[in-house]
Amino acid sequence: MRIAFATLRFPSHLNSMTSLARKVREHGHEVFFVGVPDSESFVRAAGIEFYSVAEREFPVGSWLERDAQLAKLSGAAGLRFTIQGLCSVFDAIVRDCPDVFRRARAQAAVLDQLATGYTAVAKQMGLPIIHVAIALAGNPWDCAPPAAFGWPYRAGWISRLRNRTGHAILRYLVRTYTARVADYYRQHGVAFDFGGLAFGCSKLAQIAQTPAAFEFPNPELPPWFHHTGPFDDGGGRAEVQFPWERLTGEPLIYASMGTLQNGFEHVFRTIAEACSGLGCQLVLSIGTKLTMHDIGPLPGNCIAVNYAPQRELLRRATLCITHAGLTTALESLAAGVPMLAIPVTNDQPGVAARIAYTRTGTVVPIRRLNALRLRRAIRQVLEDGKYRENARRMQAEIQAANGLERAAHIIDQCLDVRSQLHSDAASHLPMTDSAKREQVDQRPELIGSPHIGKTQVLQ
């Protein structure tokens, strides 16, 4: 089967989605990527065929300019900017993508749940859709607080009411975007269901790379939702030069604010100040939005670089200081390394809340960040062995889950069942219950397939 993949133009999303596409290709499918021009070099470097959309509105370099603006924003301002970006690209995607899907001979689509424009087009064209949650799943479940708010998990009706209120606030924040998406669906006669930031989520399969052990308890999960594990095949990333000879052998603290929220000079200075005098060596990955001139002299035993070989350094680290991006958090847990989270915006507060809930680390909100508070938190994680013990327990869960292979297997089964349903109908064979439901609802992405449930798929 020839499968279209699409995600947002963020490095972490592209890393995870290209890893999944390669794994699906290993299973015998043809795969290709659709995206804005700034995604092309990354996808082609990962060895995957690429088709571009929105070339007029977003020529090469334009998305990088947006990243530079987002790097300076936090909290609600960062969330609003992200939503505005989704709005601005939606119209161009729905204009260009139908022709691309036809030229590329797409037979199915595996889409980031936040890649709403591609979902709208795939639904309009009647393609089977499987959604992937590269970030935290955006479904508005009452039992889980919205990820953007970072509220801790609590059981009970009061917390459920709080969460429901939070989801209502989120719906208000994205109302302009929702209206734009809903108008497109109405114009093309496609049913539209709002699901928080997870617009029109597939009921064929929704796959999250977040391990179940790292999530809040959720009795509301539908049978087509699957927690797997990180989508990381160890490839697809450019080699990063690093001065390994400068490592002293002291306990290593690795710190990164990711590739997007790394425009705050004071955060890097505060991290370096907090780590000095602890008998550790700090590796500070600052990205390309700032220079060392912007940050100024750093105290202590610190190696500061624009980019670092993150996975390799985490294997040596005793602590990871992170913005709580999901990819970095999962890579840290895959290495058995506890974290200190400094969430900035978007779903990072929600990831930080899960770090605190699983006691795989602790959290210092960016609005409360200072060197004294951060040093106390660092000491807490380094000196309390429970954090490392929990991180290593999570590491074992991730290794046992084999998330990338499981995700590809779920995709295989879902698309095989879809093909079999069409074959049964075409040959007038007796139909399964799912096929009968399909006859009532001709939208293939809205079928909940009970025979693709967790027991069978996740064996």
C-alpha positions, 0 to 999 in steps of 0.5 A: 500500500502507498501511504502518505505521511505528514507532520508539523515542521518541527525537528522533533516531530520530523525525527519521530515521524520519519522514523515511523515512516522508515519502519512502515516501509520495512514492513513492505509498504511504499511511503512518501512525505508531504510538507512545507518546503522547509521540511524537504531537506530533512525528509530527503536526508532521512531517505524518504520521498517528498512532495511539497505544499504551500510553496507560495506562502511558505518558501524555503526559510520562512518556517525557520523565521517563525521558529525564531519568533517562537523561541522568544515566547512562553506560556499563553503567548507561545500557544497563541503563536503556535495556533496562529501558525496552524491557521496560516498554513491550513488554507494553503495545505487544503488548496495544494494537498488534493493534487499532491495526494492524487499525483503521489497515488496515496492509498492511505494516510498516517498523519500527525494529529496536529496536521489538521489540513492534511487530515481534512484533505484525506477525509474529503478524498475518502482515504483511510486515516491513522492518526499519530500523537507525536506530542501529547495526545490532544483529546479532551478527556475529562480525566486528564487536564489539558497539556497546555496548562500543566495541571497535576493529575488528580482523581475525583469529580472536582478535578474532572470539573476543573479539567472540563473547564480547562478544555473549554478554555482551550476551545475558546483559545482555538475558536478562530482555527476551529471555525476555519477548519469547520467551514472547510468540512461543511463546504466539502460535505464531510462530518466534523467533530471537534476534539480539542487540538485533535480535530476529527481524530481517526477511529481506525487507529490513534497511536501515541508514542507516549508509553502508557507507563508515562501517562496519567490513568485514563479510563476514557481511552477508546479501543482504537487508541494505542500507547506504544513507545518512542518512535526512534530508530537511531537514524535519520539525524545528521552527525553532530561534532562534539569535543568529547576530549573535554569531558572530565569524567565527573558526573555529567549534567546535560541541559537543552531547551530544545530546538524551539524554546531556546531563545531565552538568554537568562535561562542558560545563564541560570542553568550554568550558575545553578550547576556550578559548584556541584562537582558536576560537568555541564554540557549546555546545548543552546541551539542556533537562535543565540550565540555565546556573545548573547549569553555571556561568560558561563561559570563552572565546568561547562561545555556550551555548544550550538548542537549536541549529540543528545542521545549519546550524551544522555547515555553518560548523563546523571541528570537531564535539564530540559524544557520538557519537550516530549521527544527529549523527555522520552529520550532521557527516559530511554536512557534511564536518566532522571530530569529537571523540567523547565516547561515553556509553552504548548504541551511542555507543561503537560509533559512536565506534569507527567515527569512529576507524576511518575517521579522521574524528575521534578519541575521548576516553572520558567516564571519562577526560575532562579539559580537558587531554586534551580540548584535546590531542585538539581540537588533533590534529583541527584541526591534522592535515588528514587528519581533514578530508580523510577527513570530506570524502571521507565527505561525497562518499560520502553525497551519492552514496549518496542514502540516503533515496531508496535506502531508499525504493526498496528498500522499494518493490521488496520490497513489490512483490515480496511483492505479486507473489508473492501474486498469482502464488500466487492465480492459480496461475501458475508460482512463482519460487524465492522463492515456493516457499520461501514455501510452505514457510515461511509467515512472509513476513518470514523470506524472503530474496529473492535477486532483491532483492539489492544489484546490482539495488536499488542501481543 
